[in-house]
Amino acid sequence: MRHPHTRTIRRRVAGALTAGLLCAAGLASPALAAPAHAAPALADGLALTPPMGFNNWNSTHCRADFDENMVKGIADLFVDKGLKDAGYQYVNLDDCWALPRRDADGKLVPDPARFPNGIKAVADYVHSKGLKLGIYTSAGTKTCNSAGFPGALGHEYSDAAQFADWGVDYLKYDNCNNQGVDAKQRYTTMRDALRATGRPIVYSICEWGENKPWQWASDVGHLWRTTGDISDSWGSMLSILKQNLPLAPYAGPGHWNDPDMLEVGNGGMSDTEYRSHFSLWSVMAAPLLIGTDLRKASPSTFDILDNKEVIAVDQDPLGKQGTVVSSAGGRWVVAKEMKDGSRAVALFNESGTAQRIATTAAAVGLPEAPAYTLRDLWQHSSYNTAGTVAATVPAHGTVLLRVAADPHWAAHPPAAELGLDGSPLLEAATPATLTSTLTDLGRTSARHVSVSLTGPDGWTVRPASPTTATALATGRTLRTAWKVTAPPGTPTGPYALTLRAGYRSPAGELVTSTLPLTASVVVRPPSGTSYLSDLPWLSASSGWGPVERDTSNGESAAGDGHPITVGGTVYAKGLGAHAPSDISFYTGKVCEKVTADVGVDDEKGTRGTVTFEIWADGTKVASTGVLTNAMPAQPLSADITGAQVVRLVVTDAGDGNDSDHADWADAGLSC
């Protein structure tokens, strides 16, 4: 990932770019007219499926460990770990590979400390592995790094010729120091320069979506960035997802929307969140460029990156980007038409608690049929369904399915959906009732059904109703009540529960399934009025950097914020966040009101546009319009009487989240 402040510096040196926002206004809601070209506009046979490979930037930036040995090591791992066989082929260099000055003939010079044998030798090594090499420069006088490496503006034909002579197969062309020259002109010039070399080079336009390249670049490049830089955080990934999803009509073979590189494995998200990241990029037919140092990657990282069934969704030759079927309450259904007539369906849970997400075969575009085959691409298991496509999805998780009208559906056992009713919030030493559900979604019956629920050591989990059933017909449910008690003195925080089910198909095949859940031990807030920054939160997510208590967001590491300041007014108390942000508190049905002064923190100059929302048990009870840095703090309050959970939400106002530092100043809770 690029350091957030580096990202801001990039913007400051980018020349005469309009609006001061990393993503042009209106990006999240583009005009969705179909592009003029249905076939690959460049008609050169390149990038007929989204490019797959590696780029070093998110893991190394400009550090010394980015060098020839790293690049060769990545190529070796592509082969040794089976990533090449899975479809990854490009090993791409990012910024800092060159010296800061051209030679006397105006040629680019590889850094001899990093690449002592030059770029051609690296390309030859990569090619010897059956892989391809990519390189980086900027459509400006300098690249984006503050060291001032030479860009290609005014040197397009010479630089392209060097790249071709070295054996480069892929060019990432950035947007810094562009001197205000028209974007389409700059990127078209490099297209022509690459074409003039006669070498097939995939052309990646890294223009950040500033000038809506999806509207003009299908005959210029093979892919174009639709957003600002990604960071290794849930909020950043989510913001970019929401900007890229509406652009589906513009993607296709040879011309792809690029929501930036993968962060999988870099450590800023959980494996559940990384599986969502990989699933959603695949269902969006996005380029899959690994951004972690594979020499240090964990087995779970390789398991995610090497899931061939998920990769097949991304690489489907029809080239359709998935489209949103529904998204209410953070319960996303995204469906992608596949060449064989099936649909890839992502059930994505944006929220911080497990949710049931459901759709139907008809809703995702499948024809009417007696039943369907449903393939779980992470569990690698197939089932039959009568038409319902549903799952209880963990917080920030994604269930990725492939659903088909299949005449052989009866060869598979019935799909059965595990779920849990009731709030997974409990106070220590106080019994809570949770109800598990197991529903037969299949056309055939589930037989000899049983369920179990387990909790942490020392917890009491007892069934209060039957845990078995002889059979479940289509649409029927086994409901089991459970009394769950955490021991006295259990500290507040999240704890794992595991719901398991077992049943047999009509043919006698044993099927087991597991649903990991989270229960949170909570305490009731004190009576009277409290500052929210003094209370424990249930969960907190932020676009860049963590949510901060009593300081601004700061944008990077914990504790890097400043005194909360909005419109020149300094506040001693409050919460500092960065859009998109979601902070939830347990209010236990004993509180009445939330109050705050809200606005964009002064630390970001004139940039930043956000909206603030207060939610009570899934209902929005208060919100602002769009607030900017130029506006003073606005009072915001909400009646939350009877609510068990209150959420403070900040959105990026639909224009990307550059500089969206959002303060909940003097945020208070009355109970």
Secondary structure, 3 states (H helix, E strand, C coil): CCCHHHHHHHHHCCCCCCCCCCCCCCCCCCCCCCCCCCCCCCCCCCCCCCCEEEECHHHHCCCCCCCHHHHHHHHHHHHHCCHHHHCCCEEECCCCCECCCCCCCCCCCECCCCCCCHHHHHHHHHHHCCCEEEEEEECCCECCCCCCCECCCCCHHHHHHHHHHHCCCEEEEECCCCCCCCHHHHHHHHHHHHHHHCCCCEEEECCCCCCCHHHCHHHCCCEEECCCCCCCCHHHHHHHHHHHHHHHHHCECCEEEECCCCCCCCCCCCHHHHHHHHHHHHHCCCCEEECCCHHHCCHHHHHHHCCHHHHHHHCCCCCCCCEEEECHHHEEEEEEECCCCCEEEEEEECCCCCEEEEEECCCCCCCCCCCEEEEECCCCEEEEECCEEEEEECCCCEEEEEEECCCCHHHCCECEEEEEECCCEEECCCCEEEEEEEEECCCCCEEEEEEEEECCCCCEEEECCCCEEEEECCCCEEEEEEEEECCCCCCCEEEEEEEEEEEECCCCCEEEEEEEEEEEEECCCCCCEEEHHHCCCCEEECCCCCCEECCCCCCCCCCCCCCEEECCEEECCEEEEECCEEEEEECCCCCCEEEEEEEECHHHCCCCEEEEEEEECCEEEEECCCEECCCCCEEEEEECCCCCEEEEEEECCCCCCCCCEEEEEEEEEEC
